[in-house]
Amino acid sequence: MVYELYYWPTVQGRGEFVRLALEEGGARYRDVARESGKGAGIAAMMRLLNDLESPPFAPPILRAGRLLIGQTANILHFLGPRLKIAPRAEAGRLWTHQLQLTIADFLVEIHDTHHPVAGSLYYEDQKKEARRRAADFVKNRMPKFLRYFEKVLGQNVSGERYMLGAKLTYVDLSMFQVIAGLKYAFPYATRKAARKYPRLFALHTRIQERPRIAAYIASPRRIAFNNDGIFRHYPELDAARR
């Protein structure tokens, strides 16, 4: 199986959660919109969005043989058992999926720190609102989510190495990406958070050091964080500047 991932070619975004799973799982895949030539590029992705009877709402999209799957959490729910990064039992798979959906909620709030009014507006058109939204996020919303995931890590019967216990799942990879993104977007606030949520930040380090993830991060396949994605660094939104 050679999987085909369709996502915007210049940002990590939600597609990065799928890339991390494919990389850790040792899967063969194409990042189609980043390729050139016939049947590749953004044009290939737009054809999927516009020409199907049941088109996905938005990228990321995964093609697996004849299957076409949209929504990040849904894609990971599909890939998890196939790449051996999800529990075998149904209850465990549903719990992993539930955690991934909670991460999806967290991502919406992270995004809305810099676009609190409308995604169609430039950041510069909503800077005042963004400062208010980011202040509340750093003070209230970020701690609420991090506290929850820290609790999940800490209550594992078999230890606190990964979210579900002793074995890595795709939700650990996703939490790594969230912490990495927060470190980029809110470096001062995140340094303070690291002292309060040591398990999460230790998890981030463990994932970063896994051989396949380390090789991926060092490769050109990993798109650098930038101010076009979900995680954006505007110094005036970080707690250090308020």
Backbone as CSV, one residue per row, in Angstrom:
resi,resn,N_x,N_y,N_z,CA_x,CA_y,CA_z,C_x,C_y,C_z
1,MET,0.838,-1.191,0.000,0.000,0.000,0.000,0.874,1.243,0.000
2,VAL,0.649,2.118,-0.953,1.264,3.442,-0.956,0.143,4.444,-0.700
3,TYR,0.147,5.054,0.454,-0.893,6.018,0.797,-0.637,7.334,0.066
4,GLU,-1.710,8.045,-0.211,-1.607,9.374,-0.812,-2.228,10.385,0.141
5,LEU,-1.405,11.329,0.600,-1.876,12.396,1.475,-2.043,13.667,0.656
6,TYR,-3.177,14.313,0.819,-3.456,15.582,0.140,-3.621,16.659,1.203
7,TYR,-2.681,17.611,1.182,-2.759,18.736,2.103,-1.990,19.904,1.508
8,TRP,-2.216,21.103,2.042,-1.545,22.299,1.545,-0.032,22.126,1.640
9,PRO,0.695,22.506,0.613,2.118,22.148,0.532,3.088,23.019,1.303
10,THR,2.646,24.133,1.875,3.585,25.058,2.509,3.379,25.208,4.012
11,VAL,2.441,24.484,4.592,2.192,24.573,6.030,2.085,23.175,6.625
12,GLN,2.384,23.096,7.922,2.177,21.826,8.627,0.677,21.588,8.814
13,GLY,0.017,22.520,9.492,-1.435,22.449,9.662,-1.910,21.123,10.223
14,ARG,-3.119,20.770,9.884,-3.703,19.518,10.346,-3.106,18.318,9.614
15,GLY,-2.557,18.561,8.448,-1.924,17.474,7.718,-0.729,16.901,8.442
16,GLU,-0.089,17.700,9.297,1.117,17.242,9.988,0.827,16.097,10.945
17,PHE,-0.355,16.061,11.500,-0.721,14.967,12.406,-0.771,13.639,11.643
18,VAL,-1.206,13.708,10.403,-1.230,12.510,9.567,0.191,12.141,9.141
19,ARG,0.988,13.137,8.760,2.375,12.864,8.363,3.142,12.166,9.486
20,LEU,2.980,12.646,10.706,3.688,12.042,11.826,3.306,10.581,12.008
21,ALA,2.024,10.270,11.850,1.584,8.886,11.967,2.180,8.023,10.860
22,LEU,2.173,8.528,9.644,2.734,7.774,8.520,4.234,7.562,8.711
23,GLU,4.918,8.574,9.189,6.362,8.462,9.398,6.683,7.467,10.510
24,GLU,6.040,7.589,11.643,6.296,6.675,12.755,5.906,5.247,12.391
25,GLY,4.853,5.102,11.595,4.410,3.769,11.194,5.232,3.153,10.080
26,GLY,6.206,3.893,9.573,7.042,3.358,8.500,6.292,3.128,7.207
27,ALA,5.236,3.916,6.978,4.392,3.714,5.796,5.024,4.345,4.566
28,ARG,4.736,3.769,3.432,5.077,4.391,2.158,3.939,5.338,1.797
29,TYR,4.280,6.604,1.520,3.223,7.548,1.191,3.743,8.645,0.280
30,ARG,2.817,9.261,-0.416,3.089,10.426,-1.248,2.420,11.641,-0.617
31,ASP,3.148,12.742,-0.550,2.585,14.016,-0.114,2.240,14.761,-1.411
32,VAL,1.077,14.455,-1.961,0.783,14.722,-3.369,0.871,16.205,-3.734
33,ALA,0.318,17.078,-2.901,0.298,18.498,-3.250,1.694,19.121,-3.240
34,ARG,2.665,18.442,-2.632,4.035,18.951,-2.617,4.852,18.437,-3.802
35,GLU,4.261,17.569,-4.597,4.938,17.030,-5.757,4.619,17.867,-6.994
36,SER,5.375,17.639,-8.028,5.130,18.323,-9.296,4.843,17.294,-10.372
37,GLY,4.319,17.763,-11.483,4.028,16.877,-12.597,2.569,16.500,-12.683
38,LYS,2.255,15.687,-13.652,0.870,15.281,-13.904,0.327,14.486,-12.715
39,GLY,-0.896,14.813,-12.310,-1.529,14.112,-11.200,-1.014,14.509,-9.835
40,ALA,-0.305,15.625,-9.755,0.255,16.061,-8.478,-0.025,17.545,-8.276
41,GLY,0.546,18.101,-7.208,0.363,19.516,-6.923,-1.003,19.835,-6.328
42,ILE,-1.218,21.121,-6.085,-2.493,21.564,-5.518,-3.649,21.244,-6.453
43,ALA,-3.398,21.268,-7.749,-4.468,20.989,-8.711,-5.052,19.601,-8.481
44,ALA,-4.208,18.629,-8.170,-4.706,17.277,-7.912,-5.590,17.246,-6.675
45,MET,-5.197,17.993,-5.640,-5.998,18.054,-4.429,-7.338,18.734,-4.686
46,MET,-7.343,19.801,-5.453,-8.583,20.515,-5.723,-9.554,19.673,-6.528
47,ARG,-9.032,18.805,-7.386,-9.924,17.917,-8.135,-10.675,16.992,-7.191
48,LEU,-10.003,16.528,-6.131,-10.680,15.669,-5.157,-11.778,16.425,-4.429
49,LEU,-11.521,17.692,-4.149,-12.496,18.484,-3.412,-13.709,18.864,-4.251
50,ASN,-13.510,18.968,-5.557,-14.559,19.523,-6.420,-15.270,18.521,-7.317
51,ASP,-14.665,17.388,-7.581,-15.186,16.527,-8.643,-15.848,15.243,-8.161
52,LEU,-15.867,14.996,-6.876,-16.429,13.750,-6.376,-17.908,13.897,-6.050
53,GLU,-18.605,12.768,-6.059,-20.014,12.785,-5.664,-20.152,13.104,-4.178
54,SER,-19.200,12.618,-3.380,-19.218,12.877,-1.935,-17.868,13.463,-1.532
55,PRO,-17.615,14.714,-1.888,-16.286,15.296,-1.675,-16.017,15.560,-0.197
56,PRO,-14.755,15.415,0.233,-14.395,15.844,1.588,-14.610,17.349,1.724
57,PHE,-14.845,17.801,2.938,-15.069,19.231,3.164,-13.793,20.035,2.936
58,ALA,-12.666,19.499,3.411,-11.396,20.221,3.319,-10.257,19.234,3.552
59,PRO,-9.042,19.586,3.138,-7.877,18.765,3.490,-7.680,18.792,5.014
60,PRO,-6.979,17.778,5.549,-6.287,16.696,4.857,-7.233,15.614,4.354
61,ILE,-6.775,14.973,3.285,-7.488,13.853,2.681,-6.480,12.730,2.497
62,LEU,-6.892,11.514,2.787,-6.027,10.354,2.592,-6.676,9.407,1.602
63,ARG,-5.907,9.005,0.595,-6.350,7.950,-0.311,-5.621,6.673,0.066
64,ALA,-6.401,5.634,0.337,-5.857,4.322,0.666,-6.533,3.304,-0.244
65,GLY,-5.882,2.997,-1.359,-6.534,2.138,-2.344,-7.750,2.831,-2.911
66,ARG,-8.908,2.213,-2.778,-10.145,2.807,-3.278,-10.821,3.702,-2.253
67,LEU,-10.318,3.707,-1.036,-10.916,4.528,0.015,-10.390,5.948,-0.055
68,LEU,-11.270,6.897,0.189,-10.902,8.302,0.280,-11.460,8.805,1.604
69,ILE,-10.561,9.257,2.490,-10.929,9.542,3.871,-10.568,10.978,4.205
70,GLY,-11.506,11.715,4.781,-11.277,13.084,5.219,-11.352,13.205,6.730
71,GLN,-10.977,14.376,7.240,-10.959,14.730,8.658,-9.792,14.042,9.374
72,THR,-8.967,14.841,10.025,-7.740,14.340,10.639,-7.984,13.192,11.598
73,ALA,-8.900,13.371,12.537,-9.150,12.318,13.525,-9.660,11.048,12.857
74,ASN,-10.464,11.199,11.829,-10.996,10.049,11.107,-9.877,9.308,10.376
75,ILE,-8.978,10.060,9.765,-7.841,9.454,9.069,-6.976,8.677,10.056
76,LEU,-6.700,9.271,11.216,-5.863,8.603,12.203,-6.556,7.381,12.796
77,HIS,-7.858,7.457,12.964,-8.631,6.306,13.436,-8.508,5.147,12.444
78,PHE,-8.456,5.471,11.154,-8.285,4.449,10.118,-6.854,3.912,10.102
79,LEU,-5.884,4.815,10.163,-4.485,4.403,10.040,-3.960,3.680,11.270
80,GLY,-4.458,4.049,12.446,-3.895,3.535,13.688,-3.690,2.033,13.724
81,PRO,-4.748,1.229,13.537,-4.556,-0.225,13.575,-3.654,-0.735,12.452
82,ARG,-3.735,-0.118,11.280,-2.948,-0.581,10.134,-1.459,-0.310,10.304
83,LEU,-1.129,0.769,11.015,0.276,1.108,11.247,0.745,0.667,12.632
84,LYS,-0.118,-0.022,13.357,0.200,-0.546,14.687,0.531,0.574,15.672
85,ILE,-0.223,1.655,15.568,-0.083,2.760,16.520,-1.451,3.084,17.130
86,ALA,-2.229,2.042,17.346,-3.520,2.153,18.026,-3.773,0.832,18.746
87,PRO,-4.558,0.843,19.811,-4.849,-0.400,20.531,-5.607,-1.395,19.647
88,ARG,-5.494,-2.651,19.988,-6.226,-3.686,19.250,-7.696,-3.738,19.658
89,ALA,-7.952,-3.550,20.933,-9.325,-3.657,21.432,-10.141,-2.436,21.039
90,GLU,-11.431,-2.658,20.790,-12.301,-1.570,20.359,-12.370,-0.463,21.405
91,ALA,-12.448,-0.834,22.675,-12.540,0.189,23.724,-11.312,1.091,23.704
92,GLY,-10.144,0.508,23.506,-8.921,1.294,23.442,-8.868,2.185,22.223
93,ARG,-9.357,1.682,21.098,-9.367,2.495,19.876,-10.315,3.682,20.025
94,LEU,-11.462,3.445,20.665,-12.413,4.539,20.862,-11.863,5.579,21.836
95,TRP,-11.151,5.133,22.866,-10.555,6.068,23.815,-9.483,6.907,23.129
96,THR,-8.685,6.276,22.279,-7.672,7.008,21.515,-8.330,8.038,20.601
97,HIS,-9.389,7.625,19.943,-10.132,8.523,19.047,-10.726,9.694,19.827
98,GLN,-11.232,9.410,21.019,-11.803,10.467,21.862,-10.731,11.491,22.221
99,LEU,-9.545,11.033,22.585,-8.461,11.958,22.908,-8.067,12.784,21.687
100,GLN,-8.062,12.149,20.516,-7.712,12.882,19.302,-8.751,13.956,18.985
101,LEU,-10.000,13.663,19.215,-11.053,14.663,19.000,-10.906,15.833,19.975
102,THR,-10.462,15.550,21.191,-10.221,16.623,22.154,-9.054,17.489,21.693
103,ILE,-8.038,16.867,21.117,-6.939,17.639,20.527,-7.461,18.518,19.399
104,ALA,-8.383,18.004,18.614,-8.975,18.806,17.533,-9.666,20.048,18.097
105,ASP,-10.354,19.899,19.227,-10.976,21.058,19.876,-9.905,22.059,20.320
106,PHE,-8.822,21.551,20.862,-7.725,22.395,21.314,-7.145,23.188,20.142
107,LEU,-6.990,22.538,19.001,-6.428,23.213,17.827,-7.293,24.382,17.373
108,VAL,-8.591,24.242,17.458,-9.479,25.345,17.086,-9.205,26.558,17.971
109,GLU,-9.040,26.317,19.268,-8.797,27.436,20.183,-7.420,28.054,19.954
110,ILE,-6.436,27.228,19.616,-5.111,27.761,19.305,-5.176,28.648,18.068
111,HIS,-5.842,28.159,17.034,-5.977,28.937,15.797,-6.673,30.266,16.051
112,ASP,-7.690,30.238,16.896,-8.500,31.435,17.095,-7.805,32.506,17.931
113,THR,-6.629,32.203,18.475,-5.886,33.267,19.158,-5.417,34.335,18.175
114,HIS,-5.122,33.931,16.948,-4.667,34.925,15.967,-5.737,35.277,14.932
115,HIS,-6.834,34.520,14.914,-7.950,34.858,14.022,-9.271,34.740,14.789
116,PRO,-9.469,35.587,15.798,-10.661,35.459,16.623,-11.940,35.959,15.976
117,VAL,-11.826,36.802,14.976,-13.023,37.390,14.363,-13.448,36.572,13.147
118,ALA,-12.523,36.374,12.206,-12.854,35.650,10.975,-11.580,35.152,10.310
119,GLY,-11.645,33.934,9.800,-10.513,33.386,9.071,-10.267,34.080,7.751
120,SER,-11.270,34.763,7.253,-11.143,35.453,5.968,-10.424,36.792,6.086
121,LEU,-10.237,37.263,7.325,-9.549,38.530,7.543,-8.059,38.290,7.810
122,TYR,-7.235,39.262,7.483,-5.829,39.206,7.848,-5.680,39.395,9.358
123,TYR,-4.606,38.857,9.892,-4.314,39.060,11.310,-4.294,40.540,11.658
124,GLU,-3.699,41.344,10.779,-3.579,42.779,11.028,-4.935,43.467,11.168
125,ASP,-5.988,42.845,10.630,-7.333,43.426,10.718,-8.039,43.092,12.029
126,GLN,-7.422,42.255,12.865,-8.075,41.846,14.103,-7.071,41.721,15.261
127,LYS,-6.053,42.554,15.226,-4.995,42.470,16.223,-5.511,42.773,17.635
128,LYS,-6.382,43.762,17.751,-6.896,44.100,19.077,-7.656,42.921,19.673
129,GLU,-8.540,42.333,18.875,-9.322,41.182,19.335,-8.412,39.983,19.625
130,ALA,-7.355,39.836,18.791,-6.430,38.725,18.980,-5.693,38.833,20.312
131,ARG,-5.317,40.037,20.685,-4.631,40.223,21.968,-5.531,39.810,23.132
132,ARG,-6.799,40.170,23.064,-7.733,39.779,24.126,-7.943,38.269,24.139
133,ARG,-8.101,37.694,22.949,-8.334,36.244,22.851,-7.098,35.469,23.332
134,ALA,-5.917,35.912,22.927,-4.694,35.221,23.321,-4.472,35.313,24.827
135,ALA,-4.799,36.461,25.416,-4.639,36.617,26.864,-5.494,35.608,27.614
136,ASP,-6.734,35.436,27.175,-7.614,34.459,27.817,-7.133,33.037,27.547
137,PHE,-6.648,32.809,26.339,-6.149,31.472,26.000,-4.993,31.079,26.904
138,VAL,-4.015,31.959,27.039,-2.835,31.659,27.849,-3.200,31.497,29.325
139,LYS,-4.122,32.313,29.805,-4.481,32.282,31.224,-5.418,31.136,31.579
140,ASN,-6.393,30.854,30.684,-7.459,29.925,31.042,-7.543,28.674,30.162
141,ARG,-7.577,28.873,28.856,-7.885,27.744,27.985,-6.704,26.783,27.799
142,MET,-5.523,27.322,27.570,-4.354,26.449,27.422,-4.123,25.615,28.678
143,PRO,-4.143,26.213,29.882,-3.987,25.387,31.079,-5.069,24.323,31.241
144,LYS,-6.299,24.654,30.842,-7.374,23.672,31.008,-7.110,22.429,30.172
145,PHE,-6.700,22.607,28.912,-6.414,21.460,28.055,-5.156,20.726,28.521
146,LEU,-4.106,21.459,28.818,-2.865,20.814,29.240,-3.050,20.063,30.561
147,ARG,-3.817,20.635,31.460,-4.086,19.969,32.740,-4.820,18.647,32.512
148,TYR,-5.766,18.655,31.575,-6.496,17.426,31.272,-5.567,16.343,30.728
149,PHE,-4.748,16.692,29.736,-3.868,15.689,29.138,-2.773,15.256,30.114
150,GLU,-2.315,16.146,30.980,-1.358,15.766,32.025,-1.985,14.732,32.958
151,LYS,-3.262,14.920,33.273,-3.977,13.969,34.128,-4.095,12.611,33.453
152,VAL,-4.408,12.606,32.160,-4.508,11.343,31.425,-3.180,10.592,31.469
153,LEU,-2.086,11.304,31.263,-0.764,10.678,31.316,-0.466,10.128,32.702
154,GLY,-0.880,10.827,33.726,-0.532,10.453,35.078,-1.349,9.332,35.672
155,GLN,-2.491,9.003,35.077,-3.359,8.000,35.695,-3.239,6.621,35.058
156,ASN,-2.282,6.437,34.142,-2.115,5.130,33.516,-1.641,4.104,34.541
157,VAL,-2.330,2.978,34.552,-1.990,1.916,35.500,-0.586,1.377,35.227
158,SER,-0.240,1.269,33.933,1.035,0.660,33.552,2.164,1.683,33.467
159,GLY,1.951,2.850,33.989,2.999,3.867,33.959,2.572,5.062,33.130
160,GLU,3.399,6.080,33.100,3.027,7.332,32.456,3.868,7.605,31.215
161,ARG,4.407,6.573,30.598,5.290,6.787,29.456,4.534,7.346,28.260
162,TYR,3.321,6.809,27.998,2.516,7.279,26.877,1.077,7.499,27.338
163,MET,0.284,8.089,26.489,-1.080,8.447,26.861,-1.909,7.244,27.312
164,LEU,-1.744,6.132,26.640,-2.530,4.952,26.981,-1.744,3.935,27.794
165,GLY,-0.552,4.288,28.222,0.228,3.372,29.041,1.605,3.119,28.464
166,ALA,1.937,1.848,28.317,3.302,1.472,27.947,3.573,1.564,26.453
167,LYS,2.532,1.582,25.638,2.727,1.516,24.184,2.292,2.814,23.508
168,LEU,3.104,3.280,22.588,2.793,4.500,21.843,1.583,4.320,20.941
169,THR,0.771,5.386,20.844,-0.321,5.440,19.876,-0.223,6.760,19.111
170,TYR,-1.081,6.891,18.107,-1.022,8.109,17.304,-1.350,9.358,18.112
171,VAL,-2.078,9.224,19.197,-2.411,10.410,19.985,-1.165,10.972,20.684
172,ASP,-0.185,10.119,20.966,1.084,10.611,21.508,1.809,11.463,20.479
173,LEU,1.787,11.030,19.233,2.397,11.801,18.156,1.693,13.143,18.000
174,SER,0.383,13.124,18.121,-0.381,14.369,18.001,-0.085,15.317,19.157
175,MET,0.069,14.766,20.360,0.388,15.626,21.494,1.792,16.205,21.349
176,PHE,2.710,15.438,20.800,4.033,15.973,20.497,3.906,17.199,19.594
177,GLN,3.078,17.098,18.562,2.918,18.199,17.614,2.285,19.418,18.279
178,VAL,1.340,19.192,19.169,0.715,20.312,19.879,1.741,21.044,20.738
179,ILE,2.533,20.296,21.493,3.538,20.932,22.345,4.573,21.653,21.500
180,ALA,5.013,21.032,20.416,5.978,21.681,19.523,5.405,22.977,18.959
181,GLY,4.138,22.955,18.591,3.501,24.147,18.044,3.340,25.241,19.076
182,LEU,2.977,24.868,20.299,2.845,25.869,21.360,4.196,26.493,21.700
183,LYS,5.249,25.696,21.656,6.589,26.230,21.922,6.978,27.263,20.868
184,TYR,6.519,27.051,19.647,6.792,28.013,18.583,5.911,29.262,18.730
185,ALA,4.628,29.057,18.964,3.676,30.176,18.966,3.738,31.007,20.245
186,PHE,3.884,30.347,21.382,3.878,31.030,22.674,5.094,30.591,23.495
187,PRO,6.299,30.960,23.086,7.498,30.444,23.760,7.579,30.791,25.240
188,TYR,7.223,32.024,25.602,7.304,32.407,27.011,6.244,31.667,27.828
189,ALA,5.014,31.697,27.384,3.936,31.033,28.117,4.179,29.527,28.207
190,THR,4.761,28.950,27.161,4.993,27.513,27.155,6.139,27.130,28.086
191,ARG,7.147,27.970,28.193,8.217,27.688,29.169,7.649,27.654,30.584
192,LYS,6.734,28.533,30.882,6.097,28.522,32.190,5.244,27.261,32.368
193,ALA,4.537,26.866,31.302,3.683,25.680,31.361,4.489,24.407,31.574
194,ALA,5.709,24.374,31.057,6.537,23.175,31.169,6.786,22.800,32.628
195,ARG,6.823,23.793,33.504,7.040,23.512,34.923,5.797,22.926,35.591
196,LYS,4.634,23.251,35.051,3.385,22.770,35.642,2.950,21.422,35.078
197,TYR,3.370,21.118,33.866,2.907,19.893,33.211,4.114,19.086,32.727
198,PRO,4.930,18.597,33.658,6.185,17.943,33.273,6.000,16.657,32.474
199,ARG,4.914,15.934,32.709,4.712,14.687,31.970,4.523,14.953,30.481
200,LEU,3.747,15.979,30.155,3.504,16.294,28.746,4.790,16.705,28.034
201,PHE,5.603,17.490,28.704,6.821,17.959,28.062,7.875,16.850,27.996
202,ALA,7.848,15.935,28.952,8.705,14.756,28.853,8.255,13.865,27.704
203,LEU,6.939,13.762,27.510,6.417,13.005,26.374,6.893,13.626,25.063
204,HIS,6.825,14.940,24.953,7.298,15.629,23.760,8.745,15.260,23.456
205,THR,9.585,15.243,24.484,10.997,14.904,24.295,11.164,13.456,23.847
206,ARG,10.410,12.547,24.460,10.522,11.132,24.080,10.140,10.914,22.625
207,ILE,9.052,11.550,22.206,8.608,11.384,20.819,9.647,11.976,19.870
208,GLN,10.168,13.134,20.210,11.146,13.807,19.364,12.397,12.964,19.160
209,GLU,12.709,12.115,20.139,13.918,11.300,20.076,13.698,9.921,19.459
210,ARG,12.478,9.578,19.140,12.238,8.284,18.482,12.921,8.301,17.110
211,PRO,13.568,7.222,16.724,14.408,7.249,15.516,13.694,7.730,14.257
212,ARG,12.503,7.227,13.994,11.812,7.637,12.767,11.358,9.091,12.827
213,ILE,10.916,9.530,13.993,10.488,10.925,14.128,11.694,11.854,14.051
214,ALA,12.782,11.487,14.704,13.991,12.314,14.646,14.485,12.446,13.212
215,ALA,14.458,11.338,12.471,14.894,11.386,11.067,13.957,12.244,10.234
216,TYR,12.663,12.162,10.519,11.692,12.973,9.789,11.902,14.457,10.063
217,ILE,12.078,14.822,11.338,12.264,16.223,11.700,13.505,16.802,11.026
218,ALA,14.527,15.982,10.865,15.769,16.447,10.254,15.727,16.464,8.733
219,SER,14.646,15.968,8.159,14.547,15.833,6.709,13.782,17.001,6.089
220,PRO,13.878,17.181,4.780,13.087,18.218,4.103,11.593,17.895,4.049
221,ARG,11.215,16.703,4.432,9.788,16.359,4.452,9.044,17.142,5.539
222,ARG,9.751,17.524,6.593,9.150,18.287,7.685,9.142,19.766,7.312
223,ILE,7.973,20.320,7.120,7.827,21.747,6.827,8.066,22.532,8.118
224,ALA,8.798,23.605,8.039,9.069,24.416,9.226,7.801,25.149,9.663
225,PHE,7.686,25.400,10.970,6.607,26.260,11.448,6.732,27.630,10.796
226,ASN,5.589,28.227,10.487,5.582,29.566,9.892,4.259,30.240,10.223
227,ASN,4.132,31.488,9.867,2.947,32.262,10.239,1.826,32.175,9.208
228,ASP,1.709,31.004,8.598,0.576,30.731,7.708,-0.247,29.544,8.196
229,GLY,0.205,28.886,9.241,-0.463,27.674,9.700,-1.312,27.896,10.935
230,ILE,-1.579,26.803,11.659,-2.363,26.880,12.895,-1.561,27.577,13.977
231,PHE,-0.302,27.176,14.118,0.579,27.735,15.144,1.348,28.911,14.548
232,ARG,1.100,30.114,15.049,1.756,31.308,14.529,2.369,32.096,15.687
233,HIS,3.550,32.602,15.452,4.225,33.353,16.503,4.124,34.849,16.235
234,TYR,3.301,35.496,17.042,3.227,36.951,17.071,3.644,37.358,18.484
235,PRO,4.803,37.985,18.644,5.320,38.273,19.986,4.329,38.995,20.884
236,GLU,3.518,39.857,20.298,2.572,40.625,21.113,1.469,39.758,21.718
237,LEU,1.314,38.526,21.228,0.295,37.631,21.782,0.840,36.729,22.876
238,ASP,2.157,36.648,22.977,2.767,35.806,23.994,2.737,36.527,25.337
239,ALA,2.682,35.761,26.409,2.540,36.355,27.738,3.704,37.262,28.097
240,ALA,4.861,37.063,27.470,6.036,37.869,27.815,5.854,39.317,27.436
241,ARG,4.992,39.594,26.476,4.862,40.949,25.958,3.652,41.684,26.512
242,ARG,2.938,41.092,27.434,1.759,41.774,27.956,2.057,42.402,29.307
